[in-house]
Amino acid sequence: MATPSPFGPFELKRGDSDKQQTWGGHKRPNAGNHVTTLQEALVAVDIPLSIIDGEFGPGTEQAVKMFQWCLTAHPYRRFNQALVTDTRNVTQAVNGRVDSQTASELERWLDQSYASTGDLVRLDSALLDHVEVGDGFRVLSHASVRDSDVVVASAAADLITTANTKAGERSVQLVLNQAFRVNGVPVSGAVVTPATRSQHLIGHAIDCNIVDGNNWNNSRTFAAGRQTDGATNLISDLKAAGYRWGGDFSNPDTPHFDKRLNPYGDAYGFKFFFNQRTITNNLPIPLKNLE
């Protein structure tokens, strides 16, 4: 016989209330304190929730969405302040409603002592033949990060690896100036005013110079229209692979590439929170295998 869920035998959703004895959109007298139990569970797995009050309001709905996003956006979980890969694959709607799967996964996280984290990873630039960090590259102040590491979102690591492959094919070198950026830290040498919802803030962008022989294709080179054929071909290759080129922006930002995530969607907001928190709280960042 299956063990009953501590969150009740029905789908919890916005508007439910322990105080009003309403769950699943219906009055259920003496049914328990399921919303309070849910809120306590969310806090236990380190999902941000400012108040535990037994009321399924907008804050609780947003916290449930953040948990659901963590289930599907990446496989990383924290366990005793170490990072582990969760091998369980979950397809889950991010809708803020505690359906049976959300409830089951939240119980599993509690049983496994999992806690939420972001999807930042480290790529060792020393293992990349055609990508390197430049003299002005700002190494993140973080216990996990070494001088040669480039920190990006796991979902955008292919931007670096594809750029490395295409640069090799075009016989050019990428010298990185910036990848993931910590919110609020001043940006030195910025070509344009940094966007408040920048792809850098979630780890989905890189700024770089494209070195073609003795020619450095930098912002001044592109502004003057003197970029080399090697740089032009690399840009075309990366655009064809689905990445954005900063030279196409209404306010050109060169040389910049990104793997755009809608800056006004929930996914951007959730990734921004968890990835920035990873740095602020010095949470572990795994080294991605490039082999």
C-alpha positions in Angstrom: 0.0 0.0 0.0 1.4 3.4 -1.0 2.4 5.8 1.7 0.1 8.9 1.7 1.7 12.1 0.6 2.3 14.6 3.4 0.9 17.2 1.0 -2.5 15.5 0.8 -4.2 13.2 -1.7 -5.1 16.1 -4.0 -3.4 18.7 -6.2 -2.4 21.8 -4.1 -2.6 25.1 -5.9 -2.9 28.8 -5.4 -5.8 29.8 -3.1 -5.5 26.7 -0.9 -5.4 27.4 2.8 -4.8 25.5 6.0 -6.6 28.2 7.9 -9.7 28.0 5.6 -9.5 24.2 5.5 -9.4 24.5 1.7 -7.2 22.2 -0.5 -7.4 21.3 -4.1 -9.9 24.1 -4.5 -12.5 22.5 -2.1 -13.4 22.7 1.5 -12.1 19.6 3.3 -12.6 20.0 7.1 -10.1 18.5 9.4 -7.9 17.3 6.4 -4.6 18.5 7.9 -2.0 21.3 7.4 -0.9 20.4 3.9 0.1 23.9 2.8 2.3 24.4 5.8 3.9 21.0 5.3 4.6 22.0 1.6 6.1 25.3 2.6 8.4 23.7 5.2 9.5 21.1 2.6 10.3 23.8 0.1 12.4 25.7 2.6 14.1 22.4 3.6 15.4 21.9 0.0 16.6 25.5 -0.1 13.9 27.0 -2.3 13.5 30.7 -1.4 10.2 31.3 0.5 9.9 34.3 2.8 7.1 33.1 5.0 5.5 29.9 6.2 1.9 30.7 6.9 -0.3 27.9 5.6 -1.6 30.1 2.8 -0.9 29.0 -0.8 -0.4 32.5 -2.2 1.8 34.0 -5.0 5.0 33.5 -3.0 4.3 29.8 -2.5 3.3 29.4 -6.1 6.5 31.0 -7.3 8.5 28.7 -4.9 6.8 25.6 -6.4 7.7 26.9 -9.9 11.3 27.3 -8.9 11.4 23.7 -7.5 9.8 22.4 -10.7 12.3 24.3 -12.8 15.2 22.7 -10.8 13.7 19.3 -11.5 14.0 19.7 -15.3 16.6 22.4 -16.0 19.7 20.6 -15.0 20.7 17.4 -13.0 22.7 19.1 -10.2 21.7 18.8 -6.6 23.5 19.8 -3.4 24.1 17.1 -0.8 26.0 18.0 2.4 27.5 21.0 0.6 28.9 18.8 -2.2 27.4 18.6 -5.6 25.9 15.4 -7.0 24.3 14.5 -10.3 20.8 13.3 -10.1 20.3 10.4 -12.5 16.6 10.5 -12.4 15.1 12.1 -15.5 11.9 14.1 -14.9 9.5 15.8 -17.3 7.6 18.3 -15.3 5.4 21.3 -16.2 6.5 24.5 -14.5 3.0 25.6 -13.4 3.2 26.2 -9.7 0.7 23.4 -8.9 1.6 20.5 -6.7 0.6 17.6 -8.8 1.4 14.0 -7.8 4.8 14.1 -9.6 5.8 17.4 -8.0 4.8 16.0 -4.6 6.6 12.7 -5.2 9.8 14.5 -6.3 9.7 16.9 -3.3 9.4 13.9 -1.0 12.3 12.2 -2.8 14.5 15.3 -2.4 13.7 15.4 1.3 14.6 11.7 1.7 17.9 12.2 -0.3 18.7 15.4 1.7 19.0 17.2 -1.6 19.1 21.0 -1.8 18.6 23.3 -4.8 21.5 24.8 -6.8 22.1 26.5 -10.2 23.5 25.1 -13.4 26.9 26.8 -13.5 29.9 24.6 -14.6 33.6 25.2 -15.0 35.4 24.6 -18.3 39.2 24.3 -18.1 40.5 26.6 -20.9 43.8 24.7 -20.8 42.0 21.8 -22.4 40.7 23.9 -25.3 43.0 24.2 -28.3 41.5 27.4 -29.7 39.9 29.2 -26.7 42.0 30.9 -24.0 41.5 33.4 -21.2 42.9 36.9 -21.9 45.1 39.0 -19.6 42.1 41.0 -18.6 39.8 38.0 -18.0 38.2 38.4 -14.5 38.6 35.1 -12.6 35.6 34.7 -10.3 36.4 34.9 -6.6 35.1 31.4 -5.6 36.5 28.4 -3.8 36.0 26.1 -6.9 37.3 28.4 -9.6 40.9 28.2 -10.8 42.7 30.8 -13.0 42.2 28.7 -16.2 38.5 28.1 -15.6 35.7 29.6 -17.6 32.4 29.6 -15.8 29.2 29.3 -17.8 25.8 27.8 -17.5 25.7 24.1 -18.3 23.0 24.7 -20.8 25.4 27.1 -22.7 28.6 25.2 -22.4 28.1 24.2 -26.0 28.7 27.8 -27.0 32.3 27.5 -25.8 32.9 24.0 -27.2 31.4 24.9 -30.6 33.3 28.1 -30.7 36.5 26.1 -30.0 35.7 23.7 -32.8 34.8 26.4 -35.4 37.8 28.5 -34.4 40.0 25.5 -35.2 38.4 25.0 -38.5 39.0 28.7 -39.4 42.5 28.7 -38.0 41.8 31.5 -35.5 42.0 31.8 -31.7 39.4 33.2 -29.3 40.8 35.1 -26.4 38.0 35.5 -23.8 37.5 38.7 -21.9 34.3 37.7 -20.0 31.9 34.9 -19.5 29.6 34.6 -16.5 29.3 37.9 -14.7 28.4 38.6 -11.1 25.5 40.9 -10.7 26.5 44.3 -9.4 30.2 44.0 -10.1 31.4 46.9 -12.3 32.4 45.8 -15.8 35.7 47.2 -17.0 36.3 47.9 -20.7 32.7 47.4 -21.6 31.9 48.3 -25.3 28.3 49.1 -24.5 26.5 49.8 -21.2 25.9 46.3 -19.7 22.2 45.2 -19.9 20.3 44.8 -16.6 19.1 41.4 -17.9 22.3 40.5 -19.7 22.9 36.9 -20.9 26.2 37.2 -19.0 24.3 37.3 -15.7 23.1 33.7 -16.2 26.2 32.3 -17.9 24.9 32.3 -21.5 27.4 34.7 -23.1 31.0 35.3 -23.9 33.0 38.4 -24.9 36.2 37.7 -26.7 38.8 38.9 -29.2 39.2 36.9 -32.4 42.9 36.5 -33.2 43.6 35.8 -36.8 47.4 35.4 -37.3 48.9 38.7 -36.1 45.5 40.5 -36.4 43.4 41.1 -33.3 39.8 41.5 -34.2 38.4 43.6 -31.3 35.7 46.2 -30.9 37.8 48.9 -32.6 38.5 46.6 -35.6 34.8 45.8 -36.1 33.8 49.4 -35.6 36.2 50.4 -38.4 35.0 47.5 -40.6 38.6 46.1 -40.7 37.8 42.6 -39.5 39.7 39.7 -41.2 38.1 37.0 -43.3 38.9 34.5 -40.6 36.8 36.4 -38.1 34.0 37.0 -40.5 33.9 33.3 -41.4 33.9 32.3 -37.7 31.0 34.7 -37.0 29.0 33.2 -39.9 29.7 29.7 -38.6 28.5 30.4 -35.0 25.4 32.2 -36.3 24.6 29.2 -38.5 25.0 27.1 -35.4 22.2 29.1 -33.7 24.2 31.6 -31.5 23.7 35.3 -31.5 26.4 37.7 -32.7 26.6 41.1 -30.9 27.4 42.9 -34.1 23.8 42.3 -35.1 22.4 44.1 -32.1 20.8 47.6 -32.6 23.5 48.8 -30.3 26.4 46.7 -31.6 28.4 44.8 -29.0 31.5 43.2 -30.5 32.9 40.7 -30.2 30.1 39.1 -28.2 28.3 35.7 -28.7 25.5 34.3 -26.7 22.9 31.6 -26.4 19.9 33.7 -25.7 17.4 32.8 -23.0 14.3 35.1 -23.0 15.3 37.7 -20.3 11.7 38.3 -19.3 10.7 34.7 -18.9 10.5 32.6 -15.7 13.5 30.4 -16.8 15.8 33.5 -17.0 14.6 34.7 -13.6 15.1 31.3 -11.9 18.5 30.8 -13.5 19.6 34.3 -12.5 18.7 33.6 -8.9 20.3 30.2 -8.5 23.4 30.9 -10.5 24.1 34.3 -8.8 23.4 32.6 -5.4 26.0 30.0 -6.3 28.7 32.7 -6.3 27.3 34.7 -3.4 27.1 31.7 -1.1 30.2 30.1 -2.5 28.3 26.9 -3.4 30.2 24.2 -5.4 30.6 24.5 -9.2 31.4 21.2 -11.0 34.2 20.9 -13.6 32.6 19.8 -16.9 34.3 16.9 -18.7 35.4 18.1 -22.2 36.5 14.7 -23.5 
